[in-house]
Amino acid sequence: MKRSATRSFPIVLGLFAIMAASQTNSHHFPTPPESMDPQSRQKPDEAQTGPTRRIDYAQVQKEAADLARTAQTIPADVASARSGMLPKDVIEKLKQIEKLSKHLRSELNP
């Protein structure tokens, strides 16, 4: 009887070692319960989209017309710069064109 106990001892010890090693490598933490706050329970898509913006198309159309009107004067200003006469407001016109185009882009880009 002593012989069978001593033979199975290494097997039992090996099984315990395998079980202990498998338990130490896996960290299974419990998942927390869902929040009771109704605002935090929104679907992920709803939380990311936010409120929709309304585009004032009349204002956008007015700004686009201003942009086109200002941009049409630039070729004549550049032609006069070739002859040595740079109009003093040409830099301000280019800044205004840049500002209007950025604003229009931000209004029209979803």
C-alpha positions in Angstrom: 0.0 0.0 0.0 2.9 2.3 0.6 4.2 1.7 -2.8 1.1 2.8 -4.6 0.8 5.9 -2.5 4.4 6.9 -3.2 4.0 6.3 -7.0 0.8 8.4 -7.3 2.3 11.2 -5.2 4.4 12.8 -8.0 1.3 12.6 -10.3 -0.9 14.3 -7.8 1.8 16.9 -7.1 2.2 17.5 -10.9 -1.6 18.0 -11.3 -1.7 20.5 -8.5 1.3 22.4 -10.1 -0.5 22.5 -13.4 -3.7 23.8 -11.9 -1.9 26.4 -9.9 0.0 27.7 -12.9 -3.1 27.9 -15.0 -4.9 29.9 -12.3 -2.1 32.4 -11.8 -1.8 33.3 -15.5 -5.5 34.2 -16.0 -6.8 37.3 -14.3 -10.5 37.4 -14.7 -11.9 40.5 -13.0 -15.6 40.8 -12.7 -17.3 43.3 -15.1 -18.9 46.3 -13.4 -22.7 46.7 -13.6 -24.2 49.1 -16.1 -24.7 52.7 -14.9 -28.1 53.7 -13.5 -27.8 57.2 -15.1 -30.1 57.3 -18.2 -27.8 59.8 -20.0 -24.8 57.5 -19.7 -26.8 54.6 -21.1 -27.1 56.2 -24.6 -25.9 54.1 -27.5 -22.4 54.8 -28.6 -23.6 56.1 -31.9 -25.9 58.6 -30.2 -23.3 59.9 -27.9 -20.8 60.5 -30.7 -23.0 62.3 -33.2 -24.2 65.2 -31.1 -26.8 67.7 -32.2 -27.3 68.5 -35.9 -26.5 71.9 -37.1 -28.8 74.0 -39.2 -27.2 75.7 -42.2 -28.3 79.3 -42.9 -28.4 78.9 -46.7 -29.2 82.6 -47.3 -26.1 83.6 -45.3 -24.0 81.0 -47.1 -25.2 82.3 -50.5 -24.4 85.9 -49.5 -20.9 84.9 -48.4 -20.3 82.9 -51.6 -21.3 85.9 -53.7 -19.0 88.2 -51.7 -16.2 85.6 -52.2 -16.8 85.5 -56.0 -17.0 89.3 -56.3 -13.7 89.8 -54.3 -11.9 87.0 -56.2 -12.8 88.6 -59.6 -10.8 91.7 -58.8 -7.6 89.8 -58.1 -6.5 89.2 -61.7 -6.6 93.0 -62.4 -4.7 93.7 -59.3 -2.0 91.2 -60.2 -1.8 92.7 -63.7 -1.3 96.2 -62.3 1.4 94.7 -60.0 3.3 93.6 -63.1 3.5 97.1 -64.2 4.9 98.1 -60.8 1.7 99.4 -59.2 0.5 97.1 -56.4 -2.8 98.2 -55.0 -2.6 98.6 -51.3 -5.7 96.7 -50.6 -4.8 93.5 -52.5 -3.3 91.8 -49.5 -6.5 92.6 -47.5 -8.6 91.2 -50.3 -6.6 88.0 -50.3 -7.0 87.7 -46.5 -10.8 88.3 -46.9 -11.0 85.6 -49.6 -9.2 83.2 -47.3 -11.4 84.0 -44.4 -14.6 83.6 -46.4 -13.5 80.3 -48.0 -12.6 78.9 -44.6 -16.0 79.9 -43.2 -17.9 78.5 -46.1 -16.0 75.2 -45.9 -16.8 74.9 -42.2 -20.5 75.6 -42.8 -20.9 73.2 -45.6 -18.7 70.4 -44.4 -20.7 68.0 -42.2 
